[in-house]
């Protein structure tokens, strides 16, 4: 069975034939269905009178179909039949995400467990066990548009791993007069290979974490198009947005070159924002489940018409019922900064000015000034804006950077060093006035604040962090000086990843001073080769990275564009198991020796050892775990025979393990040998030997009884005890 294992698809209640009856893969109908009224009329002898004319019954408009994916379609059908006959009944754990602005005072945190039922599809078939599937109703909750579906097994039948999916409400689909549905923000482009090309640079995915039901990814070269998904890229649509491509450059708002490409995009719970050239556009979705005060948009709206927009900056965490992002001015408005607040669909833009009506650059009293980035600190139940300033010197010197905090007035933070300091490699490099620096000038490009941990990350040609909001800075180790970070993504639960200008993928953890390169690396080569051998075609054909992000489960995901041998293009989401990839790299670079043992011909089947102290002192303790199944030891389907437990040594005996190191051999043993091991070389194992193995494991009989453990205790040490278990 492939890694996908389980597959779900939302379907309309009245359509059982189509594998996917939603245009975008998400929930598009937000009203309850009246189809159940006819079913209720046929029921008799019920506790309630179903025939009352004043009583109306409603049902959910969608249900979920659960399938097993096992390579080919024929293999999947056979796997479903076998799983059903062996007792497999999947359960669906449905989680409703609380909205940004809840309508109730108490938290709206709801999780429900749905039991599925096996049903036949209404299609012609020669067998009664054809086109089977498990079905479960798909509830919708008034006030919630973000749903997480986790499919778990009931523990019977085939062993199927758990898997979770995003099934969100898509408010950017509207019905037509013909009865079908179309995308309201533009026109869908079905042929990806006619628009997208391999080798295009990747771009960041910006949204409000755990609140945005629809994600959009910009950056399609040469087209005013975006990738839209309501299922975290399980299903993706290429949309040409319906905006006017006009040249708006002027002397006050110069544009280096005209481009129809959508440069940046931010998705919130109820709205989408995109930037093309220096124009900012907004679209409000039709989310009837949300208490929105703004009406749904009929077309894209041009907002901030009087501002020459040079960049949008996201804020990933909502605060007190509102969502935020920043807009940076350009041209003659260079140095201005606007904070956008989205509340129940309405957006308000506020320019950040201090009590003297000064901008950040005017506060710095510098004409050669530019606002590079902005972030928001909401960790102390109070909003504080963080502004990153780039200052150009009048002389031919390198630029410098300054961090400001804004809370009604601008305040200076600690000054950044001009050059990247030299790291010792032992811990974080603390910025001081006495540290030794390199000759590489520090260049900063952006920053992001984690309100959960209170850590500010600043990136450029180096990676910095501040745990006190700009009062001190720490440099990470391991990042090369010749690279430049392009964008940065946070899991907000201890991990982060970033992509460089050369499309290298790096990974790190909060509190760890070292960042590690995930791709390209020897570990990635080994991992991708293994995936290709397992039959995952996306690792063996032409591909191009689109973006990386952390999903609902805080798993690092990458979105790639692949083209098969027939020239067909598709967008694929793949999980990046960073610990596994790094372990492959560690094994590839760590030197190791190969040793051949003269008497030990059967490998040990255990892989983990744990120690536990006992309260009651015991002279010796011998533990026997359950016999494992091993085709190499006991044959197919047979367990390894273990002999009877050996007798415990007498109180006057002392059994020593192989812990004494000698110059000639790695480990040596002392007599006497254990009485149940009669081999003459029981106490003389060949070198090298693991230090935790007792001496008797070297004889041909005891090599099959490696499950026992002998612990040596001193008879004069009262109260000591221990037990070592092998698994």
C-alpha positions in Angstrom: 0.0 0.0 0.0 1.3 3.4 -0.9 2.1 6.2 1.6 -1.2 7.9 0.7 -3.1 4.9 2.1 -6.4 6.7 2.8 -8.1 9.1 0.4 -11.2 11.2 1.2 -13.3 13.4 -1.1 -16.2 15.7 -0.3 -19.3 14.9 -2.3 -22.8 16.3 -2.6 -25.4 14.2 -0.9 -27.4 13.5 -4.1 -24.4 12.5 -6.3 -22.8 9.2 -5.5 -21.3 8.5 -8.8 -18.7 11.3 -9.2 -15.4 10.9 -7.3 -15.3 14.6 -6.6 -18.3 16.8 -7.0 -16.8 20.1 -5.8 -15.1 22.4 -8.2 -12.2 23.3 -5.8 -12.1 20.2 -3.6 -13.5 22.1 -0.7 -17.0 22.9 0.7 -18.9 25.3 -1.6 -22.5 24.8 -0.4 -22.9 26.6 2.9 -26.7 26.0 3.3 -28.3 22.9 4.8 -29.9 20.5 2.4 -33.6 19.7 2.3 -33.1 16.4 0.5 -33.7 14.5 3.8 -37.4 15.7 4.0 -38.5 13.0 1.5 -36.6 10.3 3.5 -38.2 11.4 6.8 -41.7 11.2 5.2 -41.2 7.5 4.5 -40.4 6.7 8.2 -43.2 5.3 10.4 -43.5 4.3 14.0 -41.1 6.9 15.2 -41.0 8.6 18.6 -41.9 11.8 16.9 -44.5 12.5 14.3 -42.6 12.9 11.0 -45.8 13.6 9.1 -46.5 17.0 10.6 -46.7 19.7 8.0 -45.2 22.3 10.3 -42.0 20.2 10.8 -39.1 20.5 8.5 -36.0 18.4 8.4 -32.6 19.5 7.1 -29.4 17.6 6.5 -25.8 18.4 5.8 -25.1 19.1 2.1 -22.0 17.0 2.0 -20.7 13.6 2.9 -17.2 12.2 2.9 -16.2 9.1 0.9 -13.1 7.2 2.2 -11.1 5.0 -0.1 -7.8 3.1 0.1 -5.1 4.0 -2.4 -2.9 1.1 -3.3 -1.2 2.0 -6.6 -3.5 1.0 -9.4 -7.3 1.3 -9.4 -7.7 -2.4 -9.5 -5.5 -2.9 -6.5 -7.3 -0.2 -4.6 -10.7 -2.0 -5.2 -9.3 -5.3 -4.1 -7.8 -3.7 -1.0 -11.1 -2.1 0.0 -12.9 -5.4 -0.4 -10.3 -7.2 1.7 -10.4 -4.5 4.4 -14.2 -4.6 4.6 -14.3 -8.4 4.9 -11.7 -8.4 7.6 -13.5 -5.8 9.8 -11.9 -2.5 8.9 -14.3 0.4 9.7 -12.6 3.9 9.5 -13.6 6.6 11.9 -13.5 10.3 11.1 -12.3 12.8 13.7 -13.6 16.2 12.6 -12.2 19.3 14.2 -13.9 22.7 13.8 -11.5 25.7 14.0 -12.7 28.6 16.0 -13.2 31.8 13.8 -11.0 34.8 14.2 -14.0 36.8 15.6 -16.1 34.4 17.5 -19.8 35.3 18.0 -20.0 33.6 21.4 -18.2 34.5 24.6 -17.1 31.0 25.3 -14.5 29.4 23.0 -16.0 27.5 20.1 -13.7 24.5 20.2 -15.5 21.5 18.9 -14.3 18.0 17.8 -16.6 15.2 16.8 -16.0 11.5 15.9 -18.0 10.1 13.0 -18.4 6.4 12.3 -18.4 5.5 8.6 -20.7 3.0 6.9 -19.7 0.9 3.9 -21.9 1.5 0.9 -22.1 0.6 -2.8 -21.9 3.2 -5.5 -24.9 3.3 -7.8 -23.0 2.2 -10.9 -23.6 -0.9 -13.0 -21.4 -3.8 -11.9 -21.2 -7.6 -12.3 -20.5 -8.1 -8.6 -22.2 -7.0 -5.3 -18.7 -6.1 -4.0 -17.9 -3.6 -6.7 -17.2 0.2 -6.2 -17.3 0.0 -2.4 -16.5 2.9 -0.2 -16.9 4.1 3.4 -19.2 7.1 3.8 -19.7 9.6 6.6 -21.8 12.8 6.9 -19.8 16.0 6.6 -21.2 18.5 9.2 -20.8 22.2 8.9 -20.7 24.6 11.9 -22.2 28.0 11.8 -19.3 30.4 12.4 -16.5 28.1 11.3 -15.0 27.8 7.8 -11.8 25.8 8.6 -12.2 22.1 9.2 -9.7 19.4 9.8 -10.5 15.7 9.0 -8.5 12.9 10.5 -9.2 9.4 9.4 -8.3 6.6 11.9 -8.7 2.9 11.9 -10.9 0.9 14.3 -7.9 -1.5 14.8 -9.3 -4.4 12.8 -8.5 -5.7 9.4 -5.6 -4.2 7.4 -3.1 -2.0 9.1 -3.8 1.5 7.7 -1.9 4.5 9.1 -3.7 7.6 10.2 -3.9 10.6 7.9 -5.4 14.1 8.2 -6.8 16.4 5.5 -7.9 20.0 5.3 -11.5 20.3 4.0 -12.3 24.0 4.2 -15.1 26.2 3.0 -14.4 28.0 -0.3 -16.3 31.2 -0.5 -14.8 32.2 -3.9 -17.0 29.8 -5.9 -20.4 31.1 -7.1 -23.3 29.4 -9.0 -24.3 30.4 -12.4 -27.7 30.7 -14.1 -27.1 27.3 -15.8 -26.8 25.6 -12.5 -23.0 25.0 -12.5 -20.3 26.8 -10.5 -17.5 29.0 -11.5 -14.6 30.7 -9.7 -15.6 34.2 -8.7 -12.1 35.7 -8.5 -11.2 34.9 -12.1 -11.1 32.2 -14.7 -9.7 28.7 -14.2 -6.9 27.6 -16.5 -7.0 23.8 -16.8 -3.8 23.3 -18.7 -0.9 23.9 -16.3 1.8 23.1 -18.7 0.7 26.0 -21.0 1.3 28.5 -18.2 3.8 27.2 -15.7 7.4 26.4 -16.5 10.0 24.3 -14.8 12.8 26.2 -13.1 10.7 29.2 -12.0 11.8 30.7 -8.6 9.8 29.6 -5.5 7.9 32.2 -3.5 6.4 32.4 0.0 3.0 31.3 1.0 1.3 34.0 3.2 -1.8 33.5 5.2 -3.3 33.8 8.7 -2.3 30.5 10.4 -5.1 28.1 11.1 -7.7 30.7 10.0 -7.5 31.1 6.3 -9.7 28.6 4.6 -8.4 29.3 1.1 -4.7 29.7 0.3 -3.3 31.4 -2.8 0.2 31.3 -4.2 1.3 34.1 -6.6 4.4 34.4 -8.8 3.4 32.7 -12.1 5.9 34.4 -14.5 4.2 36.2 -17.4 0.6 35.7 -16.2 -1.7 37.4 -13.8 -2.4 34.1 -12.3 -2.4 32.4 -8.9 -2.7 28.9 -7.5 -5.8 28.5 -5.3 -6.5 25.7 -2.9 -9.1 25.0 -0.1 -7.4 21.7 0.9 -3.8 22.7 1.6 -2.8 21.8 -2.0 -4.4 18.3 -2.0 -6.5 19.9 -4.8 -5.1 23.0 -6.6 -6.6 25.2 -9.3 -4.7 27.7 -11.5 -6.8 30.9 -11.7 -6.3 33.9 -13.9 -7.5 36.7 -11.7 -9.9 39.2 -13.2 -8.0 42.5 -12.7 -7.0 45.1 -15.2 -3.4 45.0 -16.3 -2.7 48.7 -16.6 0.6 50.7 -16.6 0.4 53.0 -13.6 4.0 54.2 -13.4 4.8 57.8 -13.1 7.5 60.2 -11.9 6.0 60.0 -8.4 5.6 56.2 -8.5 8.3 54.9 -10.8 8.2 51.3 -11.9 11.4 49.7 -13.1 9.5 47.4 -15.5 5.9 46.5 -16.2 4.9 42.9 -15.3 1.5 41.2 -15.4 2.7 38.7 -12.8 1.0 38.8 -9.4 3.9 39.6 -7.1 2.5 39.1 -3.6 -0.6 37.6 -2.1 -2.1 37.3 1.4 -5.2 35.3 2.3 -7.2 36.0 5.4 -10.3 34.3 6.8 -12.7 36.3 4.7 -10.6 38.2 2.1 -7.8 37.9 -0.4 -5.2 40.6 -1.1 -2.9 40.7 -4.1 -0.3 43.1 -5.4 0.4 43.7 -9.1 3.2 46.2 -9.8 2.4 49.0 -7.4 -1.4 48.4 -7.2 -3.1 46.6 -4.2 -6.4 44.7 -4.8 -8.8 43.1 -2.5 -11.6 40.5 -2.8 -14.2 39.6 -0.1 -15.4 36.0 -0.3 -19.0 34.8 0.1 -18.8 33.2 3.5 -22.4 33.0 4.8 -21.2 30.9 7.8 -19.2 33.9 9.1 -20.7 37.0 10.7 -19.3 39.4 8.1 -20.3 43.1 7.9 -18.8 43.6 4.5 -20.8 42.2 1.5 -19.2 39.7 -0.9 -17.3 41.2 -3.7 -18.5 41.0 -7.3 -15.0 41.9 -8.6 -11.6 42.8 -7.4 -11.4 46.2 -5.7 -8.5 48.6 -5.9 -7.6 49.7 -2.4 -5.1 52.3 -1.2 -5.4 54.2 -4.5 -3.4 57.1 -3.3 -0.4 55.0 -2.2 2.4 53.7 -4.3 2.7 50.2 -2.9 6.1 48.7 -2.9 5.5 45.6 -0.8 3.0 43.7 1.4 4.2 42.1 4.7 2.1 39.4 6.4 1.1 39.0 10.0 0.5 35.3 10.5 -1.3 35.3 13.9 -4.6 37.1 14.5 -5.1 39.2 17.5 -8.4 40.0 19.5 -10.8 39.2 16.6 -8.8 41.0 13.9 -6.3 40.1 11.2 -3.4 42.4 10.3 -0.8 43.0 7.6 1.5 45.8 6.5 1.8 47.9 3.4 5.1 49.6 2.5 5.1 52.7 0.4 7.4 53.3 -2.6 8.4 56.1 -5.0 7.8 59.5 -3.5 6.2 57.8 -0.5 9.3 55.8 0.2 9.7 55.4 4.0 5.9 55.3 4.7 4.3 52.3 6.5 0.6 51.4 6.7 -1.0 48.9 9.0 -4.0 47.1 7.6 -6.7 45.7 10.0 -9.3 43.2 8.8 -12.4 42.9 11.0 -15.4 41.0 9.9 -14.5 41.5 6.3 -13.9 45.3 6.5 -10.4 46.5 6.1 -8.9 49.7 7.6 -5.5 51.2 6.7 -3.7 53.3 9.3 -0.4 55.1 8.6 2.2 54.6 11.4 3.0 58.2 12.6 4.3 59.2 16.0 2.9 61.9 18.2 4.7 64.5 16.1 3.2 63.1 12.9 6.6 61.7 11.8 7.2 58.6 9.8 9.9 56.1 10.8 12.4 57.6 8.4 11.6 61.1 9.5 12.1 59.9 13.1 15.6 58.7 12.0 16.2 62.1 10.4 17.5 60.5 7.3 16.7 61.2 3.7 18.3 58.0 2.3 16.0 55.8 4.3 13.8 52.8 3.4 11.4 50.7 5.4 12.5 47.1 4.7 10.0 45.1 6.7 7.6 45.2 9.6 6.4 42.7 12.2 3.9 42.7 15.1 4.5 41.8 18.7 1.3 40.6 20.4 2.9 38.5 23.1 2.1 40.7 26.1 -1.6 41.2 25.3 -0.7 44.5 23.7 0.1 45.3 20.1 3.6 46.7 19.3 4.8 47.3 15.8 8.4 46.4 14.9 9.9 48.3 12.0 13.2 47.4 10.2 14.9 50.4 8.6 17.7 50.5 6.0 19.9 53.6 6.1 22.0 54.6 3.1 25.2 56.5 3.9 26.0 59.7 2.1 29.5 58.4 1.5 30.4 55.3 -0.5 29.9 53.0 2.5 27.7 50.0 3.0 24.2 50.4 4.2 23.3 50.1 7.9 20.1 48.8 9.6 18.1 49.9 12.6 15.2 48.2 14.4 12.4 50.4 15.8 9.5 49.7 18.0 6.2 51.6 17.6 3.6 52.1 20.4 2.3 55.6 19.7 5.9 56.7 19.4 9.0 55.2 17.8 11.8 53.9 20.0 15.3 52.8 19.0 16.4 49.2 19.7 20.0 47.9 19.8 22.1 48.7 16.8 23.0 45.9 14.3 26.6 45.2 13.7 28.0 46.4 10.4 29.8 43.1 9.6 28.7 39.6 10.4 30.6 38.4 13.5 32.7 35.3 13.6 31.1 32.3 15.2 32.8 30.0 17.6 30.6 27.1 16.6 29.8 26.2 20.2 26.7 28.3 20.8 24.9 31.4 19.6 27.2 34.3 18.6 26.2 37.2 20.9 26.6 40.7 19.4 29.0 42.7 21.5 31.4 45.6 21.0 34.4 43.4 21.4 33.6 40.4 19.2 35.7 39.5 16.2 33.9 40.2 12.9 34.3 38.9 9.3 34.7 41.1 6.3 31.2 40.3 5.0 28.8 43.2 5.3 25.5 42.4 7.0 22.5 42.6 4.7 19.0 42.2 6.1 15.8 41.4 4.1 13.0 40.6 6.5 11.8 39.5 9.9 9.0 37.6 11.7 7.9 37.5 15.3 6.7 34.4 17.1 4.2 35.6 19.8 4.1 32.1 21.4 7.8 32.0 22.2 8.5 35.7 22.1 11.4 35.3 19.7 12.1 37.7 16.8 13.8 36.3 13.7 15.6 38.6 11.3 17.1 37.2 8.1 19.3 38.2 5.2 22.8 37.0 4.4 22.7 35.8 8.0 20.1 34.6 10.5 19.6 36.5 13.8 17.2 36.2 16.6 16.3 38.3 19.6 14.6 37.0 22.7 14.0 40.5 24.2 12.5 42.3 21.2 15.6 44.1 20.0 17.6 44.7 23.2 20.2 42.1 22.1 20.8 39.9 19.1 22.1 36.4 18.6 23.6 35.0 15.4 22.9 31.4 14.3 25.8 29.2 13.3 26.1 27.0 10.2 24.7 29.4 7.6 27.2 30.2 4.8 28.2 33.8 4.2 27.7 33.7 0.5 24.0 32.9 0.7 20.9 35.1 0.9 17.7 34.1 2.6 14.7 34.7 0.3 11.8 33.8 2.6 11.2 32.3 6.0 8.4 30.1 7.4 7.6 29.4 11.0 5.7 26.5 12.5 5.1 28.6 15.7 5.7 25.4 17.7 9.5 25.3 17.8 10.6 24.7 14.2 11.4 26.9 11.3 12.6 26.6 7.7 13.8 29.1 5.1 14.7 29.1 1.4 17.7 30.9 -0.1 18.0 32.8 -3.4 19.6 29.7 -4.9 16.6 27.6 -3.8 18.4 25.8 -1.0 16.2 24.6 1.9 17.4 25.0 5.4 15.9 24.0 8.8 16.3 24.9 12.4 14.8 24.8 15.9 14.2 27.4 18.5 16.9 27.3 21.2 19.3 25.5 18.9 22.2 27.6 17.6 22.8 25.5 14.5 20.8 25.6 11.3 21.1 22.6 8.9 20.8 22.4 5.1 18.1 19.9 4.1 18.4 20.2 0.3 20.7 19.8 -1.5 22.5 17.3 0.8 23.6 13.7 0.9 20.6 13.0 3.1 18.2 14.4 0.5 19.8 12.3 -2.2 19.4 9.1 -0.2 15.8 10.0 0.8 14.7 11.0 -2.7 16.3 7.8 -4.2 14.4 5.7 -1.6 11.1 7.4 -2.5 11.7 6.8 -6.2 12.4 3.1 -5.5 9.1 2.9 -3.5 7.3 4.0 -6.6 6.7 7.7 -5.9 6.9 9.1 -9.4 7.2 12.7 -8.2 10.7 12.1 -7.1 11.9 10.6 -10.4 10.6 13.1 -13.0 11.2 16.8 -13.8 10.2 19.0 -10.9 10.4 22.6 -9.7 9.8 23.9 -6.2 6.9 26.3 -5.7 6.9 26.9 -2.0 7.4 25.4 1.5 5.1 25.8 4.5 3.9 24.2 7.7 0.5 22.7 7.6 -2.2 22.4 10.3 -0.3 19.4 11.9 2.9 21.5 12.0 4.5 19.2 9.4 6.9 20.8 6.9 5.4 20.5 3.4 6.7 21.4 0.0 4.7 22.2 -3.1 6.3 21.2 -6.4 5.4 21.5 -10.0 6.1 18.3 -11.9 5.9 17.3 -15.6 5.6 13.7 -16.6 7.0 11.9 -19.6 3.9 12.8 -21.6 4.4 16.5 -20.9 1.4 16.7 -18.5 2.0 19.1 -15.6 0.6 18.9 -12.1 1.0 20.4 -8.7 2.0 18.0 -5.9 2.3 18.5 -2.1 4.9 16.3 -0.4 5.8 16.0 3.3 9.4 16.7 4.2 10.5 14.4 7.1 13.4 16.5 8.2 14.6 14.2 11.0 14.7 11.3 8.5 16.6 13.3 5.9 19.1 14.6 8.4 19.7 11.1 9.7 20.5 9.9 6.2 23.0 12.7 5.9 24.5 11.9 9.3 25.0 8.2 8.3 26.5 9.3 5.0 29.1 11.6 6.6 30.0 9.7 9.8 33.0 7.4 9.4 32.4 3.8 10.5 34.2 0.5 10.4 32.9 -2.9 9.3 33.8 -5.8 11.6 33.4 -9.5 11.1 32.8 -11.7 14.1 34.3 -15.2 14.2 31.7 -16.8 16.4 28.6 -14.5 16.1 26.8 -15.4 12.9 23.3 -14.3 13.8 22.7 -10.5 14.1 21.0 -9.1 17.2 17.3 -8.3 16.6 17.1 -5.6 19.3 17.6 -1.9 18.6 16.8 0.0 21.8 18.0 -0.3 25.4 16.5 1.6 28.4 17.5 1.6 32.0 15.3 2.1 35.0 16.1 2.3 38.7 14.2 0.1 41.2 13.1 1.1 44.6 13.7 -2.3 46.2 17.3 -3.5 46.1 17.6 -6.7 44.1 20.9 -8.6 43.8 20.3 -9.4 40.1 17.4 -9.1 37.8 16.9 -11.0 34.5 14.2 -9.8 32.1 12.8 -11.7 29.1 10.8 -9.6 26.5 8.4 -11.3 24.2 10.0 -13.3 21.4 10.2 -11.1 18.2 9.3 -12.3 14.7 12.3 -12.5 12.5 12.4 -14.3 9.1 16.2 -14.3 9.4 16.3 -16.2 12.7 13.2 -18.3 12.9 12.1 -18.6 9.3 9.0 -17.1 7.7 6.2 -16.7 10.1 8.1 -18.4 13.0 9.3 -16.9 16.2 12.8 -17.3 17.5 13.0 -20.1 20.1 14.3 -18.8 23.4 15.6 -21.2 26.0 14.5 -21.3 29.6 15.6 -18.4 31.8 19.1 -19.0 33.2 19.4 -19.4 37.0 20.3 -16.3 38.9 23.8 -16.3 40.4 24.2 -17.0 44.0 24.7 -14.2 46.5 28.4 -14.9 46.7 29.0 -14.8 42.9 29.9 -11.8 40.9 29.4 -11.7 37.1 31.4 -9.1 35.3 30.4 -7.7 31.9 32.8 -6.8 29.1 33.7 -3.3 30.2 37.5 -3.5 30.6 39.4 -1.9 27.8 42.8 -3.4 26.8 45.4 -2.3 24.2 45.1 -5.4 22.1 41.4 -5.9 22.0 38.5 -3.5 22.3 37.0 -5.3 25.3 38.1 -8.3 27.4 36.3 -10.4 30.0 37.3 -12.0 33.3 36.4 -15.4 34.6 34.3 -17.1 35.7 32.0 -17.6 32.7 28.2 -17.9 33.4 27.4 -21.5 34.3 24.6 -21.8 31.6 27.1 -20.9 28.9 29.5 -23.8 28.3 31.4 -22.4 25.4 35.1 -22.3 26.1 35.5 -18.8 24.7 32.5 -17.5 26.5 34.5 -15.0 28.4 36.8 -14.0 25.5 34.8 -12.2 22.9 36.6 -11.0 19.7 37.1 -7.3 19.4 35.3 -4.9 19.1 32.3 -5.7 21.3 29.5 -3.5 22.6 30.2 -2.6 26.3 26.7 -3.4 27.4 26.7 -7.0 26.3 27.4 -9.8 28.9 30.3 -12.1 28.1 28.2 -15.1 27.4 26.7 -13.6 24.2 29.8 -14.8 22.3 29.0 -18.5 22.5 26.9 -20.1 19.8 24.1 -21.1 22.3 23.8 -17.8 24.1 23.8 -15.7 21.0 20.2 -16.6 20.5 19.3 -15.6 24.0 20.4 -12.0 23.9 17.1 -11.0 25.6 18.5 -11.7 29.1 20.4 -9.1 31.0 22.7 -9.6 33.9 23.2 -6.6 36.3 26.2 -6.7 38.7 25.4 -5.3 42.1 27.8 -4.9 45.1 26.7 -6.8 48.1 28.0 -4.1 50.4 26.0 -1.3 48.8 22.6 -1.3 50.4 19.6 0.3 48.6 21.1 0.0 45.1 19.1 -1.5 42.4 18.7 -1.5 38.7 17.2 -3.2 35.7 18.1 -3.1 32.1 15.6 -4.1 29.5 16.3 -4.8 25.8 13.6 -4.3 23.2 
